[in-house]
């Protein structure tokens, strides 16, 4: 009964925002959590707990980051642990923020253990109960750097035509899809007569590059290339395959 109550409390104390923490592989962890006067080994405990959920903890300094994290900071979520004021319990809040400093998830934990180190350890464990296992999506894979370079090296006219492809029908040889413009910042690819789009494309800060939500719920990227639509299709092993839909 005590374990059930603890789990319910943890769930009720968690605020989840639009983006999911599980969309990330990397978590940037500061050297020190500023609201704590002492370390209490919270950084080590947090990093070990997140490793158990298949996340990779990174230092705030980017020098030794993996390439896919260093090339795009938006593939990394940043954590902070805040000490909450309480007279009789050790309480804390764990916050996850994206590269734009927007809150993704906030989870609170508390403990009746009076010893500070043991109490904050217990509170942190409670706060992390509801953190899901990492199931990362690449918000902007390193491949986009290659795309950007190739479009920059092209003359301005082809780039403009690629970004505003006039064709409305595309095929990869297996699927025939129609491009339907929803508004200036998004469009869908859908099979004729289907109520479920193959993919929903939303504009990014990079010209001709889009965040794509596929029909199975996976998030990836798509882009225009020589008038065609290219989508990086995520595979079960974490890699991506290039799917080209040729303009008809």
C-alpha positions, 0 to 999 in steps of 0.5 A: 500500500505504501509503494502504491501511495508513493507512485500515485503521489509521484504521478500527481506531482509531475507536470508534463509539457508538449515535448517529451523527455523520452524524445531525448537521448542526452541530458546535460547536467550542471556541475552544481545545483545552485539552490543546494548549499552542499552537493549531497552527491545528487549529480552522481545519483541522478546520472546513474538513475538516468543511465538506468533509463537509457539516457546519457548524461553530459556535462554542461561544457560541450567540448567532449560532447558526441557529434550529434549533440555538439552539432545540434544543441536541440538534441540535448535536454538540460536538467536542474534540481531545485531545493524546495522549502519545507520545515519537516521534509526534504523536498526537491523539484527536477526540471527538464528544459529544451534548447529554448529554455522551455519547460518539458517536464517538472517532477517533485519528490519528498522524503520524511528521512531527516538526514539531509543526504539520505533524505534528498536521495530518497526525494530524488528517487521519488521524483524520477519514478515517472521519468520514462525510458529514453526513446529518442527522436532526432530533432535535427539529425547531423544530415541536415548540415550536409543538406544546408551545405549543398543548398548553399553551394547551389544557385539561388534559383534552384534553392527557391524552387526546391523550397516551394515545390509546385508539384502536388503528387509524389511517389517512392515507387510503392506509395503515391502521395499527394502534398496538401498545403495546410498553411504557409508553415505546414503541409501533409503528405497523404494517400488519396482517399485516406483520412490518416496522413502519411506525414505532417510537415512543419517548418523549421528555422532552416529553409526547406527542412521540416519536422515530420510526424509520421503516421506511426507517431515517430518524429523525424525530418524531411526536406526538399531536394531537387524538387523531390521530398526526402524523409529520414525514416527511423529504424528500430536500431536507431539509424535512419534510411533515406526515403525519396518521394519523386515529384510526378 
